[in-house]
Amino acid sequence: MLRQYSYLFMKQNISTMNIQKILLGTVVGGIVLTLAGFLIWGLGLESFIQSHTASYDGLAKPEDAAFPFIIISCLATALLMSLVFNRWANISTAKTGASAGAVIAILVGLSADAMVLGQYNLIDSTVLLLNVIGNAVWGAVGGAAIGWLMGR
């Protein structure tokens, strides 16, 4: 069944082995990115970022309402990394995965935060800079796990 939908991933033929690696990279990478994100933003930077972010009643959702979307976000990022690593970049080590993961996370995070900074009075440039650094670490950790898996 997966083979008939392989065109969704790319034009070239895709083997069942590659699909399995991409799916495994997505699941494991999603778990690693969720845990790393909790450590970086949930524990490490939360109070500092809150002091540089606009606040009003009802802006932030309760943790139990936000968590499913955080997981979806981490799984989407892990899928992006798994596809890039497996299909186009041939990344198969933790070291190259960490480098590529950091670059991907920095660029995607910078794009989103710059848009928010430019359009809304929600965050300041300190948050943008801090998120670039946090995304570098976050992406490196997730990318290392996915890169290592791609080499197995």
N, C-alpha and C positions, 0 to 999 in steps of 0.2 A: 504494500500500500504506500509506504513512504517513497518508493522509487517513482511511482507515477506522479508525485508532486514535486519531484526534484527540480523541475524547471523554476519553482518558486525561489530556489536558492541560487541558481546560476544557469547559464546556457549550456555549459558542458555537462556531460554525463557525470553522475555522482554515484559512488559506490555505497553500498549499505554500510560498509566500514566507516566511511567518511561521515555519513549521517549519524551513526552511533557516536562517533567522536565529537561531532558538533553538538549533539544532544547532551552527552555526558559533560562536555565543557560548559554548556549552558547551565546545567543543574549545579554542578560543583562550583563553577564560577559565580553563579548567582548566590549560593550559600556563602562563599568566601567574601564576595562584595558586600552582602548584607551585614555580615559580622564586622568586616573592616569599617564599613560606614558607621555602624553603631559605635565602634571604638573611637573613630576620628571625630565625627560630628555629634554623636549622642553623648559621649563622655568627655572627649578632649576639648572640643571647640564650642560646645553648646552655649555656655554662658557668655563667652566673648562675642559670638555671632549675634546672640539676642540683644546685646548692648549696642549693636550697630545695625539693627533691623527695626523698622517701624512696627508698632504694636497697637492693636485695638481688640476689643472683645470680639471673639468669633473668628479672628484671622487664622489662627492655628487650629487644626483639627485635633481632637484627642488622639493619643497614641494608638489606641485600638482601632480607630477609624483610618488612620494614616498608614498603619503597618502593611495592609495588603497591597497598597499602591507602591510602597517602598520596595516590597518584594518584586512586584511586576517591573519596576524600574531597574532593579539589579539584574533580574533575569533578561531583560531586553539588552542591557549593556553587555552581559555575559554572552548572549547570542551574537551580538555584533562582533565582539572580540573573537569568539569561536569561528564565525564565518570568515573573518579577515585572516585569522591565523591559519586556518586549515585550507581555505580555498585559494587565497591570493598571495599571502606572504610566506607560506611554508614555515611557520614558526613552530618549533618543536622542542624548545628548551625553556626552562624557567627564566633564564637571564634575558633572552630575546623577547619572551613574553612580557616580562616586567617592563622592558623599555618601550615596546609597542603599546602595551596597556596604559602606561603613563601618558604617552602622547595622545592616544585616543581619548582618554578621560579628560586630559587638560583641554583639548580642543572642543569636545562636546560640552564640557562644563563651562568653559569660557564663553562659548557661543550662547548658551542659555542665560548665564549670569549677566553678560553684557547686554542682552536684550532686555532683561528685567531692569537692570540699572538704567538703561536708556529710556525706558518707557514708564517706569513707575517710581514712586518715592518709597520704595520698600526696603532696599538695602543701600549701603554706601560703598564706595570704592575699596574700603578696607575689607569688606566681606568678599568682594570679587577677588581680590588678591589672595586672601586667606583660602578661599575655595579653590583657586588654581593650585595652591600648594597642597591642600587636602586631596584634591582630585589626582594630583601626581602620585601621591602615596597610595591612595585608594586604587587607582588604575594599575599601579605597579604590582600591588599585592594580588589583585584579581588576575591580572595578566600573567603573572608568574605561575599561578595555579593552573590557568588554562593552557599556557605554553607547555608546562610540564606534562599535562594530560595529553596534549597533541603528540608528544614524543613517545608515548607509551604504546 
